[in-house]
Amino acid sequence: MCLTGLGGVGKSALIAAAKRVMPPLIQISSRDNMIVPLESCRILPVEVLTNPNDLLREFNGFGSGSGKNLIAQCRYVAFKHGISSVFADEFQFVSLTAGASATITKMLLALNSLGIPFVYAANFNMLHALKMRNQQELQRLVDDITEFRPDPPDSQDWQDTLGFLKEIYPEKFVFDPVGEAAFIHGLCAGLKRNLNRLLVSAYLSAHDKGFVGVEELFKAFKGADYASNRSDVLALQQMTQETRRKRTDLWNPFRGVDELDEILRRHGEERQVRFAEASLLAAMSKQERREHASMTGKASGSDTAKKTKRSATPLTAEELTRNMQQFRDGLKK
């Protein structure tokens, strides 16, 4: 199985969690009183390895051997210790080397030769490289792809994530994990790594203020420390053909473009409305926000949004691009 997704979505964390829920290491005694350790799975740190032999030696625990002899040794170790699955993570570090596509393919085929199920994590750049390989290789390596996607902004999982993070320092983090979940999601695209970076940056910037709310998070979003993360978030919100061409690290080549367009079409208008409202609220003082809430009210605000959605004329691609450029220009000010 190939486990893929955006950088920072939680692929490595999911693999670590899988290790924790698998049966622990145990030892059994054979008939001749030999102690044999049994382990349910094994995780290979691919970032420190450079070729298939290194990968198999890491699995085997020996520093010698190569080719078919090394594969036979690894199979012996796997069945002797009852290893039922292998997890290989951080392949993107291998993809930084020259000839990465061929190297990664050979390493994956080496894992496949062990004869036991294995899961490998891959970013989208790596999938783009693998897609150029031969058909017989693709049938073995990318036949089973599971894309790990960020939690939707209105999901209970996303709200729970914000709630857990707020509990780390409830005296300082004063944002609403439920009411402001959609706004915070828009600042980090739902990526946990981006969210952690945003919270740290907001806390450091507003340390003397004593608390971190949505206003501080929005200022951190516009700050220099969050510039690279902000670039990714904005690109994900405006996934045009030009963006897909330049940013292959942000989309799955094995998921159809039509599906991507449908998702963006469905959520684009809603995202723009949320950002416009959130930006307005972030610029208000506390008193102005209270007055705004009392004037609009949740029910009337919802009714207005529904009425606007029914009567609004669909925007063209040019208008959407122009609006996004105006939004980006506003962030740079």
C-alpha positions as CSV (number, residue, x, y, z in Angstrom):
1,M,0.0,0.0,0.0
2,C,1.1,3.5,-0.8
3,L,0.1,6.1,1.8
4,T,0.3,9.5,0.3
5,G,-0.9,13.1,1.1
6,L,0.3,16.6,1.5
7,G,3.4,17.4,3.5
8,G,2.4,17.8,7.1
9,V,-0.9,16.0,6.9
10,G,0.2,13.3,9.3
11,K,1.5,10.3,7.3
12,S,4.5,9.7,9.6
13,A,2.2,10.1,12.7
14,L,-0.2,7.6,11.3
15,I,2.6,5.1,10.7
16,A,3.8,5.6,14.3
17,A,0.3,5.1,15.6
18,A,0.0,1.8,13.6
19,K,3.2,0.6,15.3
20,R,1.6,1.3,18.7
21,V,-1.6,-0.6,18.0
22,M,0.2,-3.7,16.7
23,P,1.0,-6.5,19.1
24,P,4.1,-5.8,21.2
25,L,7.4,-7.6,20.9
26,I,7.3,-11.0,22.7
27,Q,9.7,-13.9,23.1
28,I,9.0,-17.7,22.8
29,S,11.0,-20.7,23.5
30,S,11.6,-23.4,20.9
31,R,11.8,-27.1,21.7
32,D,15.5,-26.9,22.0
33,N,15.1,-24.0,24.5
34,M,16.2,-21.4,22.0
35,I,14.7,-17.9,22.7
36,V,13.1,-16.5,19.6
37,P,11.7,-12.9,19.6
38,L,8.6,-12.3,17.7
39,E,7.6,-8.8,16.3
40,S,4.5,-7.9,14.5
41,C,5.9,-5.2,12.3
42,R,9.0,-3.2,11.5
43,I,9.5,0.4,10.6
44,L,12.4,1.4,8.3
45,P,13.8,4.9,8.4
46,V,14.4,5.4,4.6
47,E,15.8,8.9,4.9
48,V,19.2,7.5,6.0
49,L,19.3,4.9,3.2
50,T,20.5,5.4,-0.4
51,N,20.0,2.2,-2.3
52,P,18.1,-1.2,-2.2
53,N,21.0,-3.1,-0.5
54,D,21.1,-0.5,2.3
55,L,17.3,-0.9,2.8
56,L,17.5,-4.7,3.0
57,R,20.5,-4.6,5.3
58,E,18.6,-2.3,7.6
59,F,15.7,-4.7,7.7
60,N,18.1,-7.7,8.1
61,G,20.2,-6.2,10.8
62,F,23.4,-7.3,9.1
63,G,26.0,-5.2,7.4
64,S,27.0,-7.5,4.6
65,G,25.5,-9.4,1.7
66,S,23.8,-8.2,-1.6
67,G,21.5,-9.3,-4.3
68,K,19.6,-12.6,-4.1
69,N,21.6,-13.7,-1.1
70,L,20.6,-10.6,0.9
71,I,16.9,-11.1,-0.1
72,A,17.0,-14.7,1.1
73,Q,18.5,-13.6,4.4
74,C,15.8,-11.0,4.8
75,R,13.0,-13.5,4.1
76,Y,14.6,-15.8,6.7
77,V,14.6,-13.1,9.3
78,A,11.0,-12.0,8.4
79,F,9.5,-15.5,8.8
80,K,11.7,-16.5,11.8
81,H,10.5,-13.5,13.8
82,G,7.0,-13.5,12.5
83,I,7.1,-10.0,10.9
84,S,3.7,-9.6,9.3
85,S,4.2,-6.1,7.8
86,V,6.8,-3.5,7.1
87,F,6.4,0.3,7.2
88,A,8.8,2.4,5.1
89,D,8.7,6.2,5.7
90,E,10.4,9.4,4.5
91,F,11.0,8.3,0.9
92,Q,10.9,12.0,-0.1
93,F,14.5,12.4,1.2
94,V,15.6,9.8,-1.4
95,S,13.8,11.7,-4.1
96,L,16.2,14.6,-3.6
97,T,19.1,12.6,-5.1
98,A,20.0,12.3,-8.8
99,G,18.3,9.5,-10.5
100,A,15.8,9.3,-7.7
101,S,13.0,7.7,-9.7
102,A,15.0,4.6,-10.6
103,T,16.5,4.4,-7.1
104,I,13.1,4.6,-5.4
105,T,11.6,2.0,-7.7
106,K,14.4,-0.4,-7.0
107,M,14.1,0.1,-3.2
108,L,10.3,-0.5,-3.4
109,L,10.7,-3.6,-5.6
110,A,13.3,-4.9,-3.0
111,L,10.7,-4.6,-0.3
112,N,8.2,-6.3,-2.5
113,S,10.6,-9.2,-2.9
114,L,10.4,-10.0,0.8
115,G,6.9,-11.6,0.3
116,I,5.2,-9.8,3.2
117,P,2.8,-6.9,3.1
118,F,4.4,-3.4,3.3
119,V,3.2,0.1,3.5
120,Y,5.3,3.0,2.2
121,A,4.7,6.7,2.7
122,A,5.2,9.0,-0.3
123,N,4.7,12.7,-1.0
124,F,3.1,13.9,-4.2
125,N,6.4,14.7,-5.9
126,M,7.4,11.1,-5.5
127,L,4.2,9.9,-7.1
128,H,4.8,12.2,-10.0
129,A,8.2,10.5,-10.5
130,L,6.8,7.0,-10.1
131,K,4.0,7.7,-12.7
132,M,6.7,8.0,-15.3
133,R,7.9,4.4,-14.7
134,N,7.1,1.4,-16.8
135,Q,3.7,-0.2,-16.6
136,Q,4.9,-3.4,-15.0
137,E,6.5,-1.4,-12.2
138,L,3.4,0.7,-11.7
139,Q,1.2,-2.4,-11.4
140,R,3.3,-3.6,-8.4
141,L,4.0,-0.3,-6.7
142,V,1.0,2.1,-7.1
143,D,-1.9,-0.4,-7.5
144,D,-3.1,0.4,-4.0
145,I,-2.9,4.1,-3.1
146,T,-4.5,5.6,0.0
147,E,-4.5,9.4,0.1
148,F,-4.5,10.9,3.6
149,R,-6.4,14.2,3.4
150,P,-6.8,17.0,5.9
151,D,-9.9,17.0,8.1
152,P,-12.7,19.2,6.6
153,P,-13.2,22.6,8.4
154,D,-16.6,21.7,9.7
155,S,-15.7,18.2,10.9
156,Q,-15.7,17.0,14.5
157,D,-12.2,15.7,14.1
158,W,-10.9,19.2,13.2
159,Q,-12.7,20.8,16.1
160,D,-11.3,18.1,18.4
161,T,-7.8,18.8,17.2
162,L,-8.2,22.5,17.9
163,G,-9.7,21.7,21.3
164,F,-6.8,19.4,22.3
165,L,-4.2,22.0,21.2
166,K,-6.0,24.7,23.1
167,E,-5.8,22.6,26.2
168,I,-2.0,22.7,26.1
169,Y,-2.1,26.3,27.3
170,P,-5.8,27.3,27.9
171,E,-4.8,30.5,29.7
172,K,-3.0,31.7,26.5
173,F,-5.0,30.1,23.7
174,V,-8.4,31.8,23.7
175,F,-9.7,31.0,20.3
176,D,-13.0,29.1,20.0
177,P,-12.3,25.5,18.7
178,V,-15.8,25.3,17.3
179,G,-17.0,28.7,16.3
180,E,-13.6,29.7,14.7
181,A,-12.7,26.3,13.4
182,A,-13.4,27.2,9.7
183,F,-11.3,30.4,9.9
184,I,-8.3,28.7,11.5
185,H,-8.6,25.9,8.9
186,G,-8.3,28.5,6.1
187,L,-5.1,29.8,7.6
188,C,-3.4,26.4,7.5
189,A,-5.3,24.3,4.9
190,G,-6.1,21.8,7.7
191,L,-2.5,20.6,7.8
192,K,-1.4,19.7,11.3
193,R,2.2,20.8,10.7
194,N,1.0,24.2,9.4
195,L,-1.3,24.5,12.4
196,N,1.5,23.9,14.9
197,R,3.7,26.4,13.1
198,L,1.0,29.0,13.1
199,L,0.3,28.6,16.8
200,V,4.0,28.8,17.8
201,S,4.5,31.9,15.6
202,A,1.4,33.6,17.0
203,Y,2.4,32.8,20.5
204,L,5.9,34.2,20.0
205,S,4.6,37.4,18.3
206,A,1.9,38.0,20.9
207,H,3.8,36.8,24.0
208,D,3.7,40.2,25.7
209,K,0.0,40.5,24.9
210,G,-0.8,37.5,27.1
211,F,-3.1,35.6,24.9
212,V,-3.6,34.2,21.3
213,G,-6.9,34.5,19.6
214,V,-8.0,34.6,16.0
215,E,-6.7,38.1,15.5
216,E,-3.2,37.0,16.6
217,L,-3.4,33.9,14.4
218,F,-4.3,36.0,11.4
219,K,-1.3,38.4,12.1
220,A,1.0,35.3,12.3
221,F,-0.5,34.1,9.0
222,K,0.7,37.3,7.4
223,G,4.1,37.3,9.1
224,A,7.5,36.5,7.6
225,D,8.0,33.4,9.8
226,Y,5.0,31.7,8.1
227,A,5.8,32.8,4.6
228,S,6.5,29.4,3.1
229,N,3.5,27.9,4.8
230,R,1.3,30.7,3.6
231,S,2.5,30.2,0.0
232,D,1.3,26.6,0.2
233,V,-2.0,27.5,1.7
234,L,-2.8,30.1,-0.9
235,A,-1.7,27.8,-3.8
236,L,-4.0,25.0,-2.4
237,Q,-6.9,27.5,-2.3
238,Q,-6.4,28.5,-6.0
239,M,-5.4,25.3,-7.7
240,T,-5.4,26.5,-11.3
241,Q,-3.8,24.7,-14.2
242,E,-0.7,27.0,-13.8
243,T,-0.4,26.1,-10.1
244,R,-0.7,22.4,-10.9
245,R,2.1,22.7,-13.4
246,K,4.5,24.6,-11.0
247,R,3.5,22.9,-7.7
248,T,3.5,19.2,-8.3
249,D,4.0,18.7,-4.6
250,L,0.4,19.9,-3.9
251,W,-1.7,17.4,-5.9
252,N,-2.0,13.7,-6.4
253,P,-1.3,12.7,-10.0
254,F,-3.3,9.5,-9.6
255,R,-6.4,11.4,-8.7
256,G,-8.2,12.8,-11.7
257,V,-8.1,16.5,-12.4
258,D,-11.8,16.5,-13.0
259,E,-12.3,15.4,-9.4
260,L,-9.9,18.1,-8.2
261,D,-11.9,20.7,-10.1
262,E,-15.2,19.5,-8.7
263,I,-13.9,19.7,-5.2
264,L,-12.5,23.2,-5.7
265,R,-15.7,24.3,-7.5
266,R,-17.8,23.1,-4.6
267,H,-15.7,24.7,-1.9
268,G,-14.3,27.7,-3.6
269,E,-17.2,30.1,-3.0
270,E,-17.7,29.0,0.6
271,R,-14.0,29.4,1.3
272,Q,-14.0,33.0,-0.1
273,V,-17.0,33.9,2.0
274,R,-15.4,32.5,5.1
275,F,-12.1,34.4,4.5
276,A,-13.9,37.7,3.9
277,E,-15.9,37.4,7.1
278,A,-12.9,36.2,9.1
279,S,-10.7,39.0,7.8
280,L,-13.3,41.5,8.7
281,L,-13.6,40.1,12.2
282,A,-9.9,39.9,12.7
283,A,-9.6,43.6,11.9
284,M,-12.2,44.6,14.5
285,S,-11.7,45.4,18.1
286,K,-13.4,43.3,20.8
287,Q,-16.1,45.8,21.2
288,E,-16.7,46.0,17.5
289,R,-16.9,42.2,17.3
290,R,-19.5,42.2,20.1
291,E,-21.5,44.8,18.4
292,H,-21.3,43.0,15.1
293,A,-22.4,39.8,16.7
294,S,-25.4,41.5,18.3
295,M,-26.4,43.2,15.1
296,T,-26.2,40.2,12.8
297,G,-26.9,37.2,15.1
298,K,-26.2,33.6,14.1
299,A,-29.6,33.0,12.6
300,S,-29.8,36.2,10.6
301,G,-26.2,35.7,9.4
302,S,-27.0,32.2,8.3
303,D,-30.1,33.4,6.5
304,T,-28.2,36.2,4.7
305,A,-25.5,33.7,3.6
306,K,-28.2,31.4,2.2
307,K,-29.9,34.2,0.4
308,T,-26.7,35.5,-1.1
309,K,-25.7,32.0,-2.2
310,R,-29.1,31.6,-4.0
311,S,-29.1,34.9,-5.7
312,A,-25.3,35.4,-6.5
313,T,-24.2,35.0,-10.1
314,P,-21.5,32.4,-10.5
315,L,-18.1,34.0,-10.9
316,T,-16.0,33.3,-13.9
317,A,-12.5,31.9,-13.7
318,E,-11.0,35.3,-14.5
319,E,-13.0,36.9,-11.7
320,L,-11.9,34.2,-9.2
321,T,-8.3,34.7,-10.2
322,R,-8.5,38.5,-9.9
323,N,-10.2,38.2,-6.5
324,M,-7.5,35.8,-5.2
325,Q,-4.8,38.2,-6.5
326,Q,-6.4,41.1,-4.6
327,F,-6.5,38.9,-1.5
328,R,-2.8,38.1,-1.8
329,D,-1.9,41.7,-2.3
330,G,-3.8,42.6,0.8
331,L,-1.8,40.0,2.8
332,K,1.5,41.6,1.7
333,K,0.5,45.0,3.0
